[in-house]
Amino acid sequence: MKRLAGIVALVMLTGCFAQGLWAADMTNLIKEGVKELGVEKGSPDLLVLTNATYVKVNGETTEGVVDIIGDTTGCSMGKKNLLFYHRPVNSPLKIVLFVKNSGGSAVIITDNGQGAGKTSLKMGIEQALTPDGWKTIQQELGPDTFSLVSITDAWTKDAPYDFLRCCEFHNHLCPGVSSGYQIAQFIMDKYPLNKGEAYTWIAAPNWCKEDAIQILLDLTPGKKSLYVKNLTAGQKKAVPGETATDNTGGILIIWNNKANTGKAVALRYNWGKARRISGVTEEDFAPNGGKTNPLFWISRLKCNTGLSPYLSKPADFVTVVKEVPVTGQMVADMTRAGVNPYEVIELTN
């Protein structure tokens, strides 16, 4: 029995020792990265972007990395210069040290479970907006390229923190997230909840906007307050006013459970204007080769930049198509599988 207890204690001690070595190694890498970038600990120009807390290293969760980052860089959530991006739990740990107004200077620390290492590169928007520049960055960052470039660029533009939270959850910034942020702002501005009321959102059709709506309005499929319904091309065209540039986006339901009354509001988003102010076309969004073509990503980065000044001006892009009273039965019908919600509120040709 004593022998077994001794073995267990030795295993635990060995594990703690290994963890201590790993933490020390990570601390040194971050310190070296900060020094290499030529910034001081606590500099407001330093951003740390990481997938720590989401991923595991050798089966261990990585929330402890957050303390190491704070201690070595001075960055924090309260200062808005410690950001996270969502990744599957089995992804490699990544820590990005990025300096504002440095031409995109960054140090990337990666740990895939076989040991941590770091690399330096230029990953600013200036480099990313050229095909050759994008390919160079992608060679280093792989599938995380768009996530890291788009979120760091939003931070350099002093994006609102609640907007950055939407980007974190979605794991990147794309025009779809911006549209969702604007739609959520429009809802809160034009349809604030009264006592006893609650929102339900029917995403019909869905795009990246739903992740921003989940974050800002706390509407989720799990709580049965967000329903996702894709539409066929014919169903989209059947909604009056639907065009290639002005797109039906979803139906907001405002329901008072006590009074057993509610209303539905169908909303539309002006993608034509979003592309126009960004200097991109619909064809730019779908180049030959799709995602293998750098222009696919470059067009989205340009649109991110174009929409950035309009995040607080949702009414410039979001319009009401129809507002109608609804009954409990209508709400049940709209949220049921296989039912076109626009038909329920009589908004189809």
C-alpha positions as semicolon CSV with decimal commas, in nm:
position;residue;x (nm);y (nm);z (nm)
1;M;0,000;0,000;0,000
2;K;0,283;0,238;0,093
3;R;0,457;0,148;-0,231
4;L;0,143;0,236;-0,433
5;A;0,104;0,566;-0,249
6;G;0,465;0,648;-0,324
7;I;0,418;0,576;-0,694
8;V;0,108;0,799;-0,708
9;A;0,290;1,080;-0,531
10;L;0,584;1,049;-0,771
11;V;0,354;1,063;-1,073
12;M;0,181;1,374;-0,939
13;L;0,515;1,537;-0,860
14;T;0,644;1,458;-1,208
15;G;0,330;1,606;-1,364
16;C;0,359;1,925;-1,160
17;F;0,726;1,952;-1,253
18;A;0,644;1,911;-1,623
19;Q;0,372;2,174;-1,598
20;G;0,617;2,407;-1,428
21;L;0,873;2,361;-1,704
22;W;0,604;2,418;-1,970
23;A;0,487;2,740;-1,800
24;A;0,845;2,865;-1,769
25;D;0,912;2,789;-2,135
26;M;0,593;2,969;-2,241
27;T;0,678;3,267;-2,022
28;N;1,023;3,297;-2,179
29;L;0,886;3,273;-2,533
30;I;0,635;3,551;-2,468
31;K;0,898;3,771;-2,304
32;E;1,132;3,715;-2,598
33;G;0,851;3,799;-2,840
34;V;0,769;4,126;-2,665
35;K;1,136;4,223;-2,664
36;E;1,173;4,131;-3,030
37;L;0,880;4,358;-3,120
38;G;1,046;4,650;-2,944
39;V;0,758;4,733;-2,709
40;E;0,743;4,762;-2,334
41;K;0,528;4,550;-2,106
42;G;0,195;4,730;-2,063
43;S;0,216;4,923;-2,391
44;P;-0,131;5,013;-2,524
45;D;0,004;4,944;-2,874
46;L;0,053;4,574;-2,795
47;L;-0,226;4,326;-2,865
48;V;-0,236;3,960;-2,764
49;L;-0,477;3,743;-2,961
50;T;-0,501;3,379;-2,857
51;N;-0,716;3,069;-2,870
52;A;-0,616;2,978;-2,513
53;T;-0,910;2,866;-2,295
54;Y;-1,069;2,705;-2,603
55;V;-0,794;2,454;-2,687
56;K;-0,608;2,186;-2,495
57;V;-0,239;2,096;-2,496
58;N;-0,172;1,727;-2,436
59;G;-0,518;1,688;-2,290
60;E;-0,483;1,979;-2,048
61;T;-0,700;2,291;-2,065
62;T;-0,515;2,618;-2,125
63;E;-0,682;2,879;-1,905
64;G;-0,357;2,911;-1,711
65;V;-0,194;3,064;-2,020
66;V;-0,412;3,371;-1,968
67;D;-0,234;3,448;-1,640
68;I;0,106;3,399;-1,805
69;I;0,006;3,637;-2,085
70;G;-0,113;3,902;-1,840
71;D;0,197;3,875;-1,621
72;T;0,444;3,894;-1,911
73;T;0,276;4,148;-2,141
74;G;0,053;4,361;-1,921
75;C;-0,233;4,304;-2,167
76;S;-0,579;4,236;-2,030
77;M;-0,943;4,214;-2,127
78;G;-1,011;4,531;-1,929
79;K;-0,761;4,718;-2,146
80;K;-0,918;4,564;-2,458
81;N;-0,580;4,438;-2,576
82;L;-0,621;4,073;-2,478
83;L;-0,856;3,904;-2,724
84;F;-0,952;3,544;-2,791
85;Y;-1,065;3,354;-3,097
86;H;-1,272;3,038;-3,102
87;R;-1,114;2,714;-3,220
88;P;-1,190;2,341;-3,176
89;V;-1,051;2,195;-2,855
90;N;-0,794;1,980;-3,039
91;S;-0,637;2,273;-3,229
92;P;-0,279;2,384;-3,157
93;L;-0,241;2,659;-2,899
94;K;-0,161;2,993;-3,062
95;I;-0,058;3,323;-2,905
96;V;-0,022;3,623;-3,137
97;L;0,173;3,930;-3,023
98;F;0,083;4,217;-3,254
99;V;0,193;4,581;-3,248
100;K;-0,026;4,865;-3,372
101;N;0,123;5,113;-3,623
102;S;0,426;4,890;-3,682
103;G;0,349;4,783;-4,038
104;G;0,194;4,460;-3,914
105;S;0,482;4,333;-3,699
106;A;0,387;4,019;-3,508
107;V;0,529;3,723;-3,323
108;I;0,336;3,396;-3,332
109;I;0,387;3,139;-3,056
110;T;0,251;2,792;-3,129
111;D;0,231;2,475;-2,922
112;N;0,095;2,163;-3,090
113;G;0,170;1,937;-2,795
114;Q;0,520;1,852;-2,918
115;G;0,679;2,167;-2,777
116;A;0,631;2,541;-2,824
117;G;0,804;2,761;-3,077
118;K;0,776;3,110;-3,219
119;T;0,807;3,284;-3,552
120;S;0,804;3,647;-3,665
121;L;0,623;3,794;-3,963
122;K;0,442;4,093;-4,107
123;M;0,066;4,025;-4,103
124;G;-0,087;4,371;-4,125
125;I;-0,370;4,470;-4,356
126;E;-0,117;4,633;-4,591
127;Q;0,045;4,297;-4,663
128;A;-0,280;4,099;-4,664
129;L;-0,449;4,310;-4,933
130;T;-0,216;4,188;-5,207
131;P;-0,230;3,832;-5,344
132;D;0,143;3,775;-5,291
133;G;0,129;3,924;-4,943
134;W;-0,168;3,707;-4,852
135;K;0,011;3,392;-4,970
136;T;0,320;3,480;-4,765
137;I;0,114;3,527;-4,448
138;Q;-0,084;3,212;-4,518
139;Q;0,234;3,006;-4,544
140;E;0,304;3,089;-4,179
141;L;-0,047;3,097;-4,031
142;G;-0,222;2,826;-4,232
143;P;-0,596;2,791;-4,166
144;D;-0,586;3,063;-3,898
145;T;-0,480;3,332;-4,144
146;F;-0,814;3,505;-4,197
147;S;-0,900;3,482;-3,827
148;L;-0,579;3,646;-3,712
149;V;-0,552;3,909;-3,985
150;S;-0,916;4,020;-3,967
151;I;-0,940;4,044;-3,587
152;T;-0,608;4,223;-3,542
153;D;-0,710;4,470;-3,812
154;A;-1,043;4,538;-3,638
155;W;-0,852;4,605;-3,316
156;T;-0,619;4,853;-3,488
157;K;-0,930;5,039;-3,608
158;D;-1,054;5,068;-3,246
159;A;-1,362;4,856;-3,308
160;P;-1,620;4,854;-3,024
161;Y;-1,545;4,588;-2,766
162;D;-1,884;4,420;-2,797
163;F;-1,816;4,393;-3,170
164;L;-1,479;4,231;-3,102
165;R;-1,658;3,980;-2,878
166;C;-1,874;3,883;-3,175
167;C;-1,558;3,833;-3,383
168;E;-1,404;3,619;-3,108
169;F;-1,703;3,385;-3,098
170;H;-1,727;3,363;-3,478
171;N;-1,344;3,320;-3,480
172;H;-1,293;3,589;-3,743
173;L;-1,433;3,915;-3,873
174;C;-1,617;3,901;-4,202
175;P;-1,886;4,126;-4,356
176;G;-2,148;3,881;-4,233
177;V;-2,052;3,943;-3,871
178;S;-2,068;4,320;-3,934
179;S;-2,419;4,282;-4,078
180;G;-2,527;4,081;-3,773
181;Y;-2,388;4,348;-3,542
182;Q;-2,583;4,613;-3,732
183;I;-2,904;4,407;-3,729
184;A;-2,875;4,353;-3,352
185;Q;-2,814;4,725;-3,302
186;F;-3,115;4,805;-3,519
187;I;-3,333;4,570;-3,314
188;M;-3,224;4,724;-2,984
189;D;-3,268;5,079;-3,118
190;K;-3,604;5,036;-3,290
191;Y;-3,763;4,755;-3,089
192;P;-3,646;4,778;-2,727
193;L;-3,814;4,526;-2,501
194;N;-4,088;4,633;-2,264
195;K;-4,158;4,458;-1,935
196;G;-4,263;4,098;-1,988
197;E;-4,143;4,083;-2,350
198;A;-3,880;3,859;-2,508
199;Y;-3,716;3,826;-2,848
200;T;-3,709;3,525;-3,076
201;W;-3,505;3,539;-3,396
202;I;-3,581;3,331;-3,704
203;A;-3,275;3,327;-3,929
204;A;-3,422;3,288;-4,275
205;P;-3,187;3,256;-4,448
206;N;-2,890;3,224;-4,216
207;W;-2,543;3,362;-4,267
208;C;-2,260;3,473;-4,036
209;K;-2,488;3,739;-3,884
210;E;-2,643;3,485;-3,647
211;D;-2,327;3,455;-3,439
212;A;-2,330;3,829;-3,366
213;I;-2,701;3,812;-3,281
214;Q;-2,634;3,526;-3,039
215;I;-2,365;3,724;-2,857
216;L;-2,548;4,059;-2,838
217;L;-2,906;3,944;-2,776
218;D;-2,838;3,613;-2,598
219;L;-3,061;3,427;-2,843
220;T;-2,951;3,067;-2,901
221;P;-3,090;2,748;-3,054
222;G;-3,039;2,571;-2,723
223;K;-3,272;2,813;-2,547
224;K;-3,521;2,790;-2,835
225;S;-3,492;3,161;-2,897
226;L;-3,309;3,134;-3,230
227;Y;-3,424;2,917;-3,521
228;V;-3,224;2,864;-3,839
229;K;-3,404;2,808;-4,169
230;N;-3,226;2,809;-4,500
231;L;-3,434;2,914;-4,800
232;T;-3,428;2,798;-5,158
233;A;-3,356;3,051;-5,432
234;G;-3,726;3,041;-5,522
235;Q;-3,836;3,108;-5,165
236;K;-3,603;3,408;-5,145
237;K;-3,730;3,554;-5,471
238;A;-4,089;3,509;-5,354
239;V;-4,038;3,774;-5,085
240;P;-4,137;4,113;-5,237
241;G;-3,840;4,343;-5,287
242;E;-3,578;4,066;-5,271
243;T;-3,291;4,142;-5,512
244;A;-2,928;4,049;-5,556
245;T;-2,833;4,358;-5,356
246;D;-3,115;4,387;-5,101
247;N;-3,148;4,061;-4,910
248;T;-3,411;3,927;-4,674
249;G;-3,234;3,849;-4,347
250;G;-3,479;3,713;-4,094
251;I;-3,784;3,766;-3,877
252;L;-3,780;3,913;-3,529
253;I;-4,061;3,803;-3,298
254;I;-4,140;4,014;-2,993
255;W;-4,363;3,816;-2,761
256;N;-4,536;3,900;-2,433
257;N;-4,601;3,568;-2,264
258;K;-4,828;3,713;-1,995
259;A;-5,048;3,902;-2,240
260;N;-5,017;3,621;-2,496
261;T;-4,962;3,875;-2,773
262;G;-4,679;3,958;-3,005
263;K;-4,561;4,090;-3,337
264;A;-4,328;3,976;-3,611
265;V;-4,089;4,208;-3,793
266;A;-3,930;4,097;-4,120
267;L;-3,592;4,264;-4,181
268;R;-3,379;4,313;-4,489
269;Y;-3,007;4,394;-4,529
270;N;-2,864;4,606;-4,811
271;W;-2,564;4,409;-4,935
272;G;-2,545;4,619;-5,248
273;K;-2,461;4,927;-5,044
274;A;-2,215;4,732;-4,829
275;R;-2,021;4,624;-5,138
276;R;-2,048;4,966;-5,303
277;I;-1,896;5,161;-5,013
278;S;-1,620;4,899;-4,990
279;G;-1,523;4,911;-5,357
280;V;-1,594;4,542;-5,420
281;T;-1,840;4,361;-5,642
282;E;-2,048;4,048;-5,603
283;E;-1,807;3,877;-5,844
284;D;-1,512;3,970;-5,619
285;F;-1,674;3,767;-5,342
286;A;-1,676;3,454;-5,561
287;P;-1,352;3,449;-5,768
288;N;-1,233;3,151;-5,968
289;G;-1,089;2,894;-5,732
290;G;-1,302;3,004;-5,439
291;K;-1,118;3,001;-5,106
292;T;-0,795;2,893;-5,271
293;N;-0,784;3,230;-5,448
294;P;-0,641;3,513;-5,231
295;L;-0,898;3,749;-5,387
296;F;-1,171;3,559;-5,200
297;W;-1,023;3,675;-4,869
298;I;-0,904;4,015;-4,989
299;S;-1,256;4,114;-5,099
300;R;-1,384;4,034;-4,750
301;L;-1,106;4,231;-4,582
302;K;-1,194;4,529;-4,802
303;C;-1,561;4,497;-4,711
304;N;-1,471;4,478;-4,341
305;T;-1,291;4,810;-4,381
306;G;-1,579;4,964;-4,575
307;L;-1,836;4,868;-4,310
308;S;-1,621;4,970;-4,013
309;P;-1,742;5,337;-3,997
310;Y;-2,105;5,222;-4,023
311;L;-2,120;4,981;-3,730
312;S;-2,306;5,244;-3,528
313;K;-2,534;5,337;-3,821
314;P;-2,747;5,024;-3,869
315;A;-3,041;5,209;-4,020
316;D;-2,824;5,289;-4,323
317;F;-2,836;4,918;-4,416
318;V;-3,121;4,751;-4,227
319;T;-3,485;4,810;-4,322
320;V;-3,823;4,676;-4,211
321;V;-4,007;4,485;-4,483
322;K;-4,320;4,411;-4,285
323;E;-4,446;4,435;-3,928
324;V;-4,749;4,229;-3,835
325;P;-4,930;4,111;-3,517
326;V;-4,893;3,739;-3,453
327;T;-5,070;3,478;-3,245
328;G;-4,913;3,197;-3,049
329;Q;-5,016;2,955;-3,322
330;M;-4,847;3,168;-3,587
331;V;-4,525;3,171;-3,385
332;A;-4,542;2,792;-3,348
333;D;-4,595;2,758;-3,722
334;M;-4,308;2,993;-3,813
335;T;-4,060;2,803;-3,598
336;R;-4,168;2,455;-3,707
337;A;-3,940;2,254;-3,937
338;G;-4,040;2,256;-4,302
339;V;-4,248;2,575;-4,280
340;N;-4,155;2,892;-4,470
341;P;-4,199;3,163;-4,203
342;Y;-4,260;3,431;-4,466
343;E;-4,568;3,246;-4,583
344;V;-4,708;3,246;-4,230
345;I;-4,695;3,627;-4,214
346;E;-4,818;3,650;-4,575
347;L;-4,502;3,800;-4,714
348;T;-4,466;3,600;-5,033
349;N;-4,575;3,660;-5,390
